[in-house]
Amino acid sequence: MMTEFVVEHEFILPDDSQLFYYHKEALNLAKSIAEHIEIPWQIKLQPPPGDYNCSFEYASAVEEFINQALLDPNWKGDGLGFNRVSHHG
């Protein structure tokens, strides 16, 4: 299982970071974001290490969210679960 999270100003990746994506649409979205916010990370496509089931419904919601955030930097989200961080344990 993989976990994705974003904590603003808490987890900063260096300029020489390499990001790997398992699906071409996710790769293209990541490249678009990197270009828009002018980050120099290397963004690459690679085969998944095992079974990988992409949820196109979830991916579409994430893309909508990101596009809205890029259009309006003051936008605080739409209440969907992927824009909140929580710890279960």
Secondary structure, DSSP 8 states (H G I E B T S, - for coil): -------TTTS---TT-EEEESSHHHHHHHHHHHHHTT---EEEE---SS-----HHHHHHHHHHHHHHHH-TT----S-GGG------
